[in-house]
Amino acid sequence: MHVLKHNVGESELLETPGEGRVLVLDGRGSNRCAIMGGNLAEQACRNDWAGAIVNGCVRDVDDINTFAIGVRALASHPRYPGTDGVPEMHVDVEFAGAVTCDGEWLYTDTDNIIVCNKEIYGWLLHPSLHDAPSSSENSFVF
Protein backbone atom coordinates (compact mmCIF):
# COMPACT_ATOMS: atom_id res chain seq x y z
CA MET A 1 0.00 0.00 0.00
CA HIS A 2 1.41 3.40 -1.00
CA VAL A 3 0.74 6.14 1.55
CA LEU A 4 2.61 9.42 1.95
CA LYS A 5 2.13 11.62 4.99
CA HIS A 6 -1.27 9.98 5.64
CA ASN A 7 -2.65 6.64 6.75
CA VAL A 8 -5.92 6.78 4.84
CA GLY A 9 -7.17 3.28 4.08
CA GLU A 10 -5.01 1.45 6.61
CA SER A 11 -7.75 1.04 9.21
CA GLU A 12 -10.23 -0.29 6.66
CA LEU A 13 -7.71 -2.82 5.37
CA LEU A 14 -6.69 -3.90 8.87
CA GLU A 15 -10.36 -4.53 9.74
CA THR A 16 -10.35 -7.39 7.23
CA PRO A 17 -9.13 -10.81 8.38
CA GLY A 18 -5.35 -10.77 8.12
CA GLU A 19 -5.02 -14.55 7.96
CA GLY A 20 -1.34 -14.23 8.92
CA ARG A 21 -0.49 -11.73 6.18
CA VAL A 22 1.95 -8.83 6.48
CA LEU A 23 0.95 -5.28 5.57
CA VAL A 24 3.63 -3.47 3.57
CA LEU A 25 3.30 0.31 3.86
CA ASP A 26 5.28 2.51 1.53
CA GLY A 27 5.68 5.99 2.97
CA ARG A 28 8.50 6.51 0.44
CA GLY A 29 10.99 6.68 3.29
CA SER A 30 9.54 9.92 4.61
CA ASN A 31 10.46 11.01 8.12
CA ARG A 32 7.89 13.84 8.27
CA CYS A 33 5.35 11.88 10.31
CA ALA A 34 4.40 8.39 11.44
CA ILE A 35 2.16 6.39 9.11
CA MET A 36 1.37 3.68 11.65
CA GLY A 37 0.85 3.81 15.41
CA GLY A 38 -0.31 1.76 18.34
CA ASN A 39 -4.01 1.85 17.47
CA LEU A 40 -3.43 0.43 13.99
CA ALA A 41 -0.99 -2.16 15.35
CA GLU A 42 -3.57 -3.25 17.92
CA GLN A 43 -6.20 -3.49 15.19
CA ALA A 44 -3.83 -5.60 13.07
CA CYS A 45 -3.15 -7.92 15.99
CA ARG A 46 -6.86 -8.27 16.79
CA ASN A 47 -7.63 -9.24 13.18
CA ASP A 48 -4.86 -11.84 12.82
CA TRP A 49 -2.32 -9.87 10.78
CA ALA A 50 1.22 -11.17 11.29
CA GLY A 51 2.77 -7.73 11.12
CA ALA A 52 3.74 -4.70 9.08
CA ILE A 53 6.81 -3.53 7.19
CA VAL A 54 6.89 0.28 7.04
CA ASN A 55 9.00 2.25 4.59
CA GLY A 56 8.64 5.29 6.79
CA CYS A 57 8.02 6.03 10.46
CA VAL A 58 5.84 4.61 13.20
CA ARG A 59 4.78 6.09 16.54
CA ASP A 60 3.74 4.57 19.88
CA VAL A 61 6.65 2.14 19.72
CA ASP A 62 6.23 1.02 23.35
CA ASP A 63 2.58 0.17 22.63
CA ILE A 64 3.42 -1.61 19.37
CA ASN A 65 5.98 -3.76 21.16
CA THR A 66 3.28 -5.12 23.51
CA PHE A 67 1.27 -6.68 20.66
CA ALA A 68 1.85 -10.16 19.27
CA ILE A 69 2.74 -8.90 15.79
CA GLY A 70 6.00 -7.87 14.19
CA VAL A 71 6.42 -4.30 13.01
CA ARG A 72 9.57 -3.06 11.28
CA ALA A 73 10.02 0.57 10.27
CA LEU A 74 12.81 2.95 9.33
CA ALA A 75 12.34 5.11 12.44
CA SER A 76 9.88 6.42 14.99
CA HIS A 77 8.30 9.87 14.87
CA PRO A 78 5.86 11.51 17.28
CA ARG A 79 3.83 13.41 14.67
CA TYR A 80 0.46 11.99 13.64
CA PRO A 81 -0.15 11.43 9.94
CA GLY A 82 -2.51 13.53 7.89
CA THR A 83 -6.02 12.43 7.03
CA ASP A 84 -6.04 13.60 3.42
CA GLY A 85 -4.81 11.30 0.74
CA VAL A 86 -5.64 8.42 -1.52
CA PRO A 87 -3.99 5.09 -0.79
CA GLU A 88 -2.78 2.91 -3.63
CA MET A 89 -3.60 -0.70 -2.77
CA HIS A 90 -2.05 -3.96 -4.00
CA VAL A 91 0.88 -2.25 -5.72
CA ASP A 92 4.54 -3.15 -5.85
CA VAL A 93 6.54 -1.43 -3.13
CA GLU A 94 10.22 -0.63 -3.58
CA PHE A 95 12.57 0.25 -0.78
CA ALA A 96 16.10 -0.56 0.35
CA GLY A 97 16.80 -1.88 -3.14
CA ALA A 98 14.10 -4.55 -3.01
CA VAL A 99 10.73 -4.73 -4.69
CA THR A 100 7.93 -6.38 -2.72
CA CYS A 101 4.92 -7.54 -4.73
CA ASP A 102 1.45 -8.42 -3.53
CA GLY A 103 1.33 -12.05 -2.46
CA GLU A 104 5.03 -12.50 -1.73
CA TRP A 105 6.32 -14.05 1.49
CA LEU A 106 8.15 -11.92 4.08
CA TYR A 107 10.34 -13.28 6.85
CA THR A 108 12.00 -11.10 9.46
CA ASP A 109 14.04 -11.10 12.61
CA THR A 110 15.56 -8.19 14.49
CA ASP A 111 18.22 -7.65 11.82
CA ASN A 112 16.82 -8.62 8.41
CA ILE A 113 13.81 -8.87 6.18
CA ILE A 114 13.70 -11.55 3.51
CA VAL A 115 11.30 -11.21 0.56
CA CYS A 116 10.49 -14.43 -1.30
CA ASN A 117 8.15 -15.30 -4.13
CA LYS A 118 7.32 -18.62 -2.46
CA GLU A 119 7.02 -20.00 1.05
CA ILE A 120 10.36 -21.11 2.49
CA TYR A 121 9.43 -21.51 6.15
CA GLY A 122 9.54 -25.31 5.98
CA TRP A 123 12.84 -25.09 4.16
CA LEU A 124 14.24 -22.83 6.90
CA LEU A 125 13.28 -25.36 9.57
CA HIS A 126 14.26 -28.48 7.62
CA PRO A 127 16.81 -27.68 4.87
CA SER A 128 17.16 -31.36 4.01
CA LEU A 129 13.53 -31.47 2.84
CA HIS A 130 13.84 -28.94 0.03
CA ASP A 131 16.32 -27.59 -2.45
CA ALA A 132 17.74 -24.28 -1.28
CA PRO A 133 16.06 -21.34 -3.00
CA SER A 134 18.28 -19.41 -5.34
CA SER A 135 18.81 -15.93 -3.94
CA SER A 136 18.83 -14.45 -7.44
CA GLU A 137 15.50 -16.01 -8.39
CA ASN A 138 13.43 -16.31 -5.24
CA SER A 139 14.50 -13.99 -2.48
CA PHE A 140 16.09 -10.74 -1.50
CA VAL A 141 17.51 -9.79 1.87
CA PHE A 142 17.67 -6.16 2.93
N, C-alpha and C positions, 0 to 999 in steps of 0.2 A: 504494500500500500504506500503510495507517495503522499506525503503530507509535508507542508513547509510552514512553520510558524503557527500551525493549528493542529487540532486533533479531531477535526470533524470526521465523523464516520467510524471512529474507533469503537466507541461505546456500542453502536448498533451491531458492528461485526462481532464484538466480544460477547454480546448477548446470545449469539448463536452457539450451538454445541461445538466446543473446540475439538473434541474427539482426539486429544493428544497432539494437535497441530501447534505450530509455532507461528506467531504473527511477526512478519518482517515489516518494520516501519522505516521508510526512507525519508528522513528529514534533511537529506542532502548534506549531512554533516554540520548543519547549523548549530551554533552555540548561543543563539539569541534567546531561546526559551526551551523549556521541557516540552516534549510531545507525548510523554506518558508519565503518569504519577501513580500514587498508591491506590486511588479509587479504581483506575482502569486495571491495575495489576490484580486487585482483589476480585474484580469482575471476571477477569480472565481465569483466575484460579477457581472461582465458583462454577464456571461453565466448562471446566475440564480442558482448558488450553494448557499446553506444556510450558509455554513461555513466550518471550518476545526478544527479537534482535532489533536494536534501535540504532539507526545511522543518524544519531543526533543525541539529544540530552533527555534525561529523566529527572524527576523530582521525587521527594518522599522516599529516598533510598532506604532509610531505616524501616519504613512500613513495607516496602517491596520485599525486603529481605526476610520478613516474617511469613510470607506466603510460600506455599509449596509449588512454586513455578520458578523457572530460570529466566532472568532478565539480564541482557547484556546491552550496554550502551557505551557511547564514546565518552560521556561525562555526565555529571549532574548539574542542574541549574535550578535556582529557586523560582524563576519567573514562570507563571502559568502561560499556556499557549493561547493563541487567539481563538475566536469562535467563528471566524469568517474564512471560508475556503472550500474547495471542492476536492475531495480525496479521489485518487486514481486507484482503483482496486484491481487486483489480480494482474499486476504488471511486473515485468522484470525489474529488479532492484540491483543497482551496482554500487558497491562501496568496498574500499580497501583492496581494489584490484579484482574483486570477484563479482560475478553476476549470479544472483539468486533468482530462480524462476519459480513460478507457482507450481506447487506439487513436489518440489525437491525435498530431500531429507537434510535436516540440520542436526549436528551433534556438537555439544559444547562442554567444556570444563572451564576452570577459572582462567585458563591461559589462551585457549584456542576455540575457533569455530570451524567446523568442517561442513562443507556443502557438497552433497552427493546427489546424483540423479537416480539413485536406487538405495534401498535399505541396506545398510551394512552392519546393523547392530549385532545380528547373529554372528557375522564374520568377526566382529571385534571381540566377542566373547569366546568364540571357538574358531580360530584361524584355520584349523585343520579341516573344517567342514566345507570351506569355500575357497575358490581362487581369490587371491588378493586383488582388490580393485586397482586398476591402473590410475595413478594420480592424474595423468594427462587426459584421460577419458571420462572419469567418473567423479572426481572430487577435487576440491580446492580448499586449502587451509589458509586462513588469514587471521 
